[in-house]
Amino acid sequence: MIVGTAGHIDHGKTALLQALTGQAGDQRQEERARGMTIDLGYRYAALAEGAALTGFIDVPGHERFIHNMLAGAHGIDLVLLVVAADDGVMPQTREHLAIIELLGIPQALVVISKCDRVEPTRVAEVQAQVRELLAEGPYAKARQFPVSSITGQGIEVLRRALLEAEVRVSQRSVRGGFRLAVDRAFAVTGAGVVVTGTALAGRVSAGDTLLLGKAGKPVRVRGLHAQSQVALVAEAGQRVALNIAAERLTLEQVHRGDWLVPEWLHAPSVRVDIELCLLPGETRIFEHFSAVHVHLGTQDVTARVALLEGETLAAGQRMFAQLLLNAPLQAVHGDRLVLRDQRAQRTLGGGKVLDPFAPSRQRRSEQRLRQLQVLRDAEGLEEALPALLASALGGLDPQRLERQFNRQRETWLLPNDVQVVATRQGPLLFAKSQWQALRHQVLEQLARFHEQEPDQLGPDRDRLRRFVALPLERPAFVSLLDELLNDQLIASSGPWLHLPEHKVQLSAADSALWERLQPKLLAGQYDPPWVRTLAAEENCPEADVRLLLRKLARLGLVHQVVRDLFYPEVTLGRMAELLLRQANETPIVQVAAFRDMLGIGRKRSVQILEYFDRIGLTRRVADQRYIRADSALAQQQARH
């Protein structure tokens, strides 16, 4: 069990832990000189003979050091809310209480300290104050213990209560990846760098490799302590010290707020969606895009808060919000965080992390707000997945879900109606019914395209994607098309996609024009007329001739060698045949020899050879051009 203190400055938190544990702690020279706790202090003691060691975290009470208190409060199983009998409830009593409520610390005990300084009637007054303070919150039924750290009054009773509470401590999950937020780092002679923190999830063993900080520097765990004892394995819920090593690792590279996580979980982000709760005692309206300090684990980063359901938030209210962070945050679903004002002078509220990979666009859309409602209400991945799939029309990235929920894929229990779709950028998850609906939409829209453009064979992949306008990224859309092609529900002719039964139908005017143009192109043999010449002879616009010939090129009836110069299929076949005959003598194509075979100019011969390069009949290597006898066109000519 990890026990932490909370309360106003000089209310006896440090003295209480010394009375409970018999240890003076590790106060720094400045703390001893000033008589106050400035940074976090740690102690480990068995509350009874033979009992496991309990970790105690002593936090500062001064308002200037709330950021240190926040760094120590995460991961606590039970908090001792300390209120001095001579002072009663004070400002930092209220702020510390608000913080531990926002962090969702499961258990609390109230300690009325310094009872040796006052009369019993004063103790009763302070107890009444505390009951009134706690009445509306989750610790309304917290037990109170009047004590004196000087005389020992009530200390043994408190110790027994802690032992009883230890039985009720919920075992933290060790199912996910190991997560540790560094709260201290120091160097040990002969060992190197040591970092400490509370393990929030998973387990770690000596020899494991973890990534450190937002840069993700790989470090190896050389050795470890759990609850201040040498161990081979440490797990969630324990205070952990790790001796880490890496190439050129120095103490200056490690800071409070750094995270240690396995490689698959490392994914710092700068946009995080949360459910934000403003404290009931907040006197100012919280406005959209306000600047704040965000405290998560031991991290303290600045951010702007984008409210997602309005422009303002009143005291005591809740609302979905997005944090736009000025530095990356390592968060997972369910993490608790605390927000303080821009000057870090007062606590505003806090929240629960819903999605650490929040979108930058359409963050206020109805679909996105429905997803956030699911993430708010769900206890875990399996509970959230069906609803998330129903609202995620573009599929879900399983790697992102792993990091979002800290659950590796092999531990998931997927519903039967989930379909895993392989894409070039990795797998995606879809509901089977949704994937079938997407297939149907593509077929339906392709049929509509054929109705609108009967004289076209079909669109290419990118044009079809734009035409169908599905909410799919290109890799997922390509996988959808590949599946339809494999199932022979769509056919392809070169780059053009069409329904298997679809055939191009030229309009009556196009058919009539083609009947007049075809003899002229054939008569031109290896030097057919240009588009402008054909248009002039037919007394029609160049654009109409050009459009028709391009349609015919998509049908494979003509070939566009250069802009506005088209060769009939039969003519191109004859030129290919001449080249292949030459290949029987030498595979090297000589421009002059090809020119002489065709009886045309050198420039036109080069244009034709460059077209053969593009379609694969020839290949240019440096200054030489070779005939590819294995090309599709060559094989076609061989069959004829």
N, C-alpha and C positions, 0 to 999 in steps of 0.2 A: 504494500500500500504506500502511496505517496501522499503525505500530509503537508499542506501549506498554511501559512498564516495570512491574515488580512486584518487591517485596522489602522486607526489613526496613529500618527507619530507619537512616540513616547507613551504608548499604552501597554508596554510590557511584553511585546511579542518575543523578542530575543530572550529575555529573562524566563519567559514561560517555557520555551524550548530547552533552555539549559536545565530547568527544574525537571522537565519530563525525561530528558535523555541523559542528564549528568555530564553533558559536554558543553564546553564554552563556545564551540563553533570556530569558524575561521575568519573572525573579524579582521579587517584590514587596519593598518596603523591610523589612517584618517578617521575611520569609524570609531576607534577607541578614543582618539583625541577629541572628537566632536560629540561622543556619547550618543550616536544615532546610527541606524543601519542605512547604508547608502546603496549597496549592491546586494545581490542575492547571496544568502548563506546556506550551507548544506550540512546536515547531520544525519547519521544513521545509527539506530539503536533498536534493540529488541525490547518490546513493551512488557514482556514477561520472560521468565527463564525458559529457554528452549524454543521460544517463538522466532519466526523469521524476522530479519531486519526490516524495520520501517524507515522509509526515507522522509526527512523533514526539510522543507524549503522555507527559509526565513526571508520575508520580503520587506522592503523599506516602506515606511508609512508616510514619509514626507511627500507633499504634492509635487515637488520638483523631480521626484524619482518614480513617478507612476509608470514610466516606460520600463523601468527595471522590474517593478511589481508585475507588469503584464508579461514580461519575458519569463518570469518564474511561475505564473499562475497556470499556464497551459499544462495539461497532462496530470493535474492534481486529482486525486480520488476523493479527498475530504479536505475541507477548509475549516480552520479554527478562526472564527471571527472574534477578535479580541477587542473588548471595550473596557476601558479603565473605569473603576467605580468612582473615582474622584472627578473624572471629567464627564463621563456619560457619552452619549452618541455625538460624534464630531463630524466635520465635513468629509475627512478621508474615510471615516467609517461608512458613510453613505456611498462614496464613490467606489470604494473597494467592494462593497456589497453589490453595487450595480454591475461591476465588472465580473464578479464570480457568477452572478445570475446570467449575464450575457454569454459567458463561456460554458454554461450548462454543467458546472461542477455538481456531481450527483448528491453529495452529502455535506452537511455543515453542522458544526457544533459551536455554540456561543460560549465564550469564556469571559466572565466578568472578573477582570484582574485587579490587583492592588486592593483587595478587600481588607487588608490589615490597616489601611489608612483611613477607613471611614466606619461609620456606625452601620449596623444591620439595616436600619431604615433607609439609608442611602443606597445600599445594595439593592433593596427591593424597588426603589424608585428607578434605578438604572435598568433593572430587569424589565420593568413595565415599559420603559422607553424602547428597549430592544424588541419586546413583543409587538409594540405598535409599529416599529420600523419594519418588522418582518411579516406583518399580518397579511399583506396583499401579495406576497411573493411565494416562491417555491420552498422557502425555508421557514414557513410559518410555524411548523411544529418542531423546529430545531430545539434540542435540549440545551439548557443553560447551566453553567458550572461556575459558581463563585469560587475563586482561588486566590491564593497569595503565593507568589514565587519565592518570597522571603521566608515565610513561616512554613510553607509546604501545605497549607490548608487547601483541601480539595484536589490536590495534584494526583493522589492515588485514585480517587473516584474518576477523574478525567482519564487517567491511564486505562482503567478498566473499560470505560466507555469507548475508547479508541480500539481496544481489543475486540469488543463486540462489533464495532463498525467494520473492522477488518474482514469479518466473516461475510458481511453484506457487499463487499466491494465486487463489482462486476468484472469478470475476467475480460481483459481487452482482447480483441481479435488478433490472432497471429496468422490469419489466412492470407493477408495481403503482403505487399512489399514492405520492407523495413523502412521506417521514417523516424528520423531524429533531427530535431531542431537544436542547433548548437547554442548553448548558453554560456559556456566557458571554453577557452582554449589556452593551453600553457605547454611549456616545453619541460621535459624530464631528462636529466642528464643520463646518457646511455640508452635512452628509449626513443627520444624524439618528441614529436607533436602528440599531445593528448587532447581530445575534445570530450566534453560532457554534455548531457542533456537527458530529457525524459523520452524514452522510446514510445512513440504514439501508435505504432502498428508493426506487425510482422516480427521477424526475429533475425538476428545477425550472429554469425559465427566467426571465430578466428580464421583468417585466410580469405574471407569474402572480399570482393571488390565492390566499392560503392562510388558514386559520383558526388563530388563536393561542390556546393555553391551553385550560383546561377550559371557559371561557366562550365560546370560539369567536369571538373578535373577528376580523373580516375585515381582513387586511393585504395590501398590495401590495408585491411585490418590485421595488424600484427598481433594484437592481444586485446583483452577487454576485461572490465570489471562490471558486475551487475550488483546493484545495491551495495556498493563498496566492497565487494568480495571478488577475488579472482574467479573467472568463469570461462568456459569454452563457448557458451551460447548465452545471449541475452535476448529478451523478448519484450513485447509491448507491456506497458505498465511498470517498467522498472527504470530506476535511475541508472544510466549507463555511462561508462568512461571507455573511450576507444583510443587505443594507441594506433595512429594511422601513419602510413608511409607512402611516398610517391617520389617520382623523379623531381628533384629540385624543389621539394615542398618545404616551405618555411612557415614559421609561426605567423608572420605578417600576412600570409595569404588566407588565414582563417579568421573569421569574424563571427561575433554573435549575430544570429539571424541566418547564417548559412544552414542549408539542409544537407543531410546525408541520406541518399536514397539509391536503390539499385538502378542500373542503366535503363531498364524498360519503363521505369516510373518517372524518370527525370524529364520534366516538361514544364519549365517555368513559363508563365504567361503574363500578359499585361492587360488583359480584359477578363474580368471575373464577374459572373452574375450571382447575386446573393438575394436572400430575403432580408431586408433591412428593417430593424426595429428601433425607433427613436425612444429614448428614455422618457418615462412619464413626467419626470421632473424638469425636462428641458424647457427653458423659458422662451426660446426663439423658434420661429418657423424654419424648418430645414428646406432650403431651396435647391432646385435642380442645378446640377453642375457645381455644387459647393466643393471647396477644397478641404481635405481631411488628412489625418494620419491613420493608416491602417495597421493594426497589430494582429498578426497571425503567427502562432508559435512564438518564436523569439524574434521574428522579423518586424521591423517598423519601417514602412514605406509611405510616401505621400501619394495622393491620388485625387481625382475628381470623381464625384458621384453623379451618375446619370440616372435620374428617377424614370422608371419605365411605365408608370401608371398615372402620372400627373406631373405637375410642376412644383408642388410643395408637399411637405410631410409634416404633420402636427405631432406634438408630444404624445407618446403612448401608442402611435399608429404604426402599422406595418405596410411595407410596399416592396415590390420587386425593384431591384436597382442593379446597375452595372458599374463596377469600379474600373476606371481608366487609370491604370497605375503608372507611376513614373519610373518604376523599377520592377523587374520580373518577380512574381510571387509563385511559390511552389505550393499549390493547394490541391485538395481532392474534395469530392462531394461529401458534405456533412461536417467539414471543418467549421469551427466557430471562430469568429474574429470580432475585434472591438474597434470602433471608430472614435477618434478624438478630433477636436477642432484643429483648424489650420495652424494655430500657435502651440498645439499640444498642451493646452492649459486645462481643458475639461473634457470629460467623457460624454460623447453625444449619444451613443447607442452601439449597436452591434448587429451581427447577422450570422446566417448560416450559408456556407458556400453551396451553391446549387450546380453551377457549371464553371469550372476553371478555364474553359476554352470558349468564352462567350463570343458571339458574332458581332462584327462591326456594323453590319447592315440589317435592316428590318428587325432591330432589337425590340421595338414596341409593337410589332405585328401581332394579330390575334393568335396566329399559329405559334409564335415564339412564347407568348404569355401562357398558352396552354401547356407547352413543354415545361415551362418553369413551375407551373402548378403541379405537374406530375413529379418533377424533381423535388419539390417541397414536401409532398405528401408521401413519397416512396421511402421505405426503409433501406432499400438496397437495389442492386442492379436488376435482379430477377423481377422484382415488383415493378420497377420503372420501365423495363424493356418493352412490354407489349404496347403501352401507351406512347412511348417514344417512337416506336416503329410506325405506329398509326399516323403520327403527325410529321414524321421525317420523310417527305416524299422522295428525297434524293438518297435515301439509305443512310445507314449509320456505319461509321468507321470503327471496327472493333478495337483497333489499337488506341484510338481516342477514348473509347469506353473503358478500356483497361486502366488508363491513367486517370480518368475522371473518377472512377469508383475504387481504384486501387485493388483491382481483381484481375489476375491473369486469366487468359481465355480458357485454359484447361480446367479451371474450377467452375466455369459457368454451367448452369442448368438451363439450356435454351428451350423455349417452347417448341412444340412440333411444327408450328406454322411459320417458323423462321427459315428463310432461304439465304444461303451464303453465296454471293455472286463474286466470282473472281474477276478482277480488272487488272490492267497493266500496272496500276499504282497500289495494288493490294486488295484484299477482300472487302466487301461491303455486305451489310445485313439488311434484308428487306422482309417484310411480311409476304408470304407466298401469294396471298390474294392481291396485294399491291403490285407485286412484280408481274402477275398475269394481267392486271389492268394496264400496266405500262406497255406490255407487248401488244395488247389489243389496241391501245391508242396509236401506236406506231403504224400498225396495219391499216387502221381506219384513216389516219391522216395521209398515208401513202396512197390509198385509193382515192382520197379527195384530190391529191396532187395530180393523179392521172386524169381525173375529170376536168380539172382546170387547165392542164397542159397536155392534151391528148397527142400533140405532135412531138412530145419529148419522151425519150426512153425512160427517164426518171432522174431524180436528183442524185448528187454524190452525197457522201456521209455528212459532211458539214452543212450542206444546204438542207438536207432532210432534218438534221438536228434543229436548225433554225426554224424550219417550217412546222415541225411537230411541237416545238417549244415546251418540252418536258423539263421538269425541275431536276435534271440530271447533269452532273459534270461530264465532260467528254469521255473519260475512261469508262464510266458506267454505261453511257449511251452506246459506245463501241461494243461493249460486252453484250448489251441487249441486242444490237444488230447481228453480232456474230451468232448468237443463239438462234435468232430467227432465220438466219442463213443456213445454219446447220440443220434446222428443222424443216428447211425447204419451204418456209412460208414467205420468204423474200428471195428473189434471184438477183444476181449481179451480172452486168454485161460491161466488162472493164470497170471503170469507176462508178458506173451508173447503177442505181438500185431501183428495182421495180417488182411489182407483184408477178408471180410466174406466168399468169395468163395475159399480162398486159403486152400489147403490141402498139408501136407507134402508128398513129393515123394522121397522115398529112391532110391538111384541108384541101378542098377541091382546087382552090387557087394555087396552093403550093404544088400540088400534083401536076397541074397543067404547066406551071412554070418549069418544073423539073424536067418534064418531057421535052421542053424546048431547049433547055440548057444542056442536057446530057449529051446529045449528038455533037454539040460544039466542043465540049470538054474532051470527048473521045477523039474528035477530028484533030484537035491540037496535039494529040499524042504526048510526046515528052516535053512539049512547050505549050501547055493549054493557055487559053486567054485569062487575063486578070478579071477580077470582079467588076472593075469600072468598065472594061470592054464589053463584058456580057450585059451589064446594065444598059449601056448605051445602045447595043444592038437590039435589046428587047424593049427599049424605051420605058424603063421602070427605075425606081429609086435604087441607088447602090445598097442602101441599108436593107431593103427587102431581099435582094440577091444574097447579100452577105449572111443575113439571118437564116435563109433557107439552106445555104451550103453548110453552115455550122450545124444545123439540125441534122443534115444528111451525114456530116462527119461523126456525130454522136451515134448514128445508126451504122456506121462503118461502110457507107456507100461511097464516100469520098474521103480524101485525106488532105488536111490543111498543112502544107509543107512550110510556107511562110504566110504572113498576114496577107489575105486577099488572093492567095494562089492555091487552088484546090486541084488535086489529081483524082480521077476516078479510081475506084478499087482495082479494076482490071488493068489500068495503066501502071499503077504502082506495082502490081504483081509481075508485070512484064519486066520492069526495071530491076526488081529483086531477082528475077530469074537470070537476067544477064549477069548480075554480080555473082550469083552462085555458080554459074558456068565458069566464070573466071577463077573462082575458088578452087576448081579442079587443077588449075595450073599453079596458082600462088594465092595464099590467104591474104596477101597484102593488097590493099586497094590503092591504085594509083589514080589520082584525079584526072590526069591527062588521058589515061586509057579509058576511064569511065565516060569522059566527055566525048571521046571519039566514038565509043559504042552508041551513045545516044544522039550524037550529031547536034549537040546544043553547046551554048557558051560555057566557059569555065565557072562563072559566077553561079549560074543556075545549077550546074553539076555539084558544086560545093553545097548549095542549099539542100539539094536532095540527099546528099551523103550525110549532112548534119541531121536531117530528119531521120534517116536510117539509124544514126547513132542514138537518137532519142527513143526510138521504138525497139532498139536492141538487135537489129540485124548486123550492124557494124559496131566496132568499139575503137575509139581514138585513144592511143597511148603515145604521149609526147607528140612527135611529128608524124607518126605512122598510124594508119587506120587498118584494122583487121576485120575480116568477115567472120561472124559468129555462126557457124554451121548448126549450133545447138539452139538457136533462137526459135521462138514460136513461129515467126514468119518464114524462116528457113524450113522448118518442119512442114509447114502448110504447103509451101511450094514443092517440097519433095513428094508429098502425097499426090499432088496434081500432076 
